[in-house]
Amino acid sequence: MIDLRLGDYRETLGDVTCDLLCVDAPYSARTHGGHDGAATVGTHGHHRSGHGLSGSGFPVDRRAIDYHGWTPADVREFVDFFASRTRGWMVSITDHVLAPVWAEAMESTGRYVFAPIPWVAPGSRVRLAGDGPSSWACWIIVGRPRTGEDRNGRPFSKWGTLPGAYVVTQERGIVVGNKPLALMAQLVDDYSRPGDTVCDPCAGGGTTLLAARKLGRDAIGSELDPETHHKASMRLGLVEDVEGLPLFGTKDLRA
């Protein structure tokens, strides 16, 4: 089952309960401003540092972000909304500014929160102006219930050791900030089980929902922007019937 709703999560997902909340919500205003303020937005360029990666030729093609960054208050409201609606893990991909806010918000709802996990996308987010290192990492904040069991009667505290980092190359998707299908598939596989319900309230291009369905989970989400919702709906509706579509990494899961 897959269900992608149009609208704000507070209005569209009030009736939903899930086993895994997996979200790539907007990042901080600082990150959004740094992205859109870069000289390469709307152009093509290359990393030209005189050290380390000189001549590596990593492509840069930055499209302007067409949605607002989140504040700490947005994060806290979001986590509070889904705390009682999420039976199992909460997983959020975010930037270094909001990472501690996500951790604090999850902890405030009674979850055990682990150290931030890096997602490293080699060659991404190159620095083309100023000095200092580029950051190829985003941060994944994960929290589980302190007590209780999953749908199969397994205590969450016995979930087992999970990866301490994810190294997955960034992909260009149908929306700005689209995450690689291979990354979202790994997260869904690590933090849910077949038959579980996975919820993504900031669905974007539908990558998390697509990964969930491919891995035998039910998937439900919402997307605020009508145009993005339409694109994601087309993508999700066609993937089962048409082979060879350029679905941004789907080939990794077809075998």
Secondary structure, DSSP 8 states (H G I E B T S, - for coil): -EEEEES-HHHHSTT--EEEEEE----BHHHHHHHHTSTTBTSEEE---SSSSTT---EEEB----S--B-HHHHHHHHHHHHTTEEEEEEEEE-TTTHHHHHHHHHHTTEEE---EEEE-TT-S---SSSS----EEEEEEEEESS-B-TTS-BGGGS----S-EE------SSTT---HHHHHHHHHHH--TT-EEEESS-TTTHHHHHHHHTT-EEEEEES-HHHHHHHHHHHHHTTT-TT---SSGGGG--
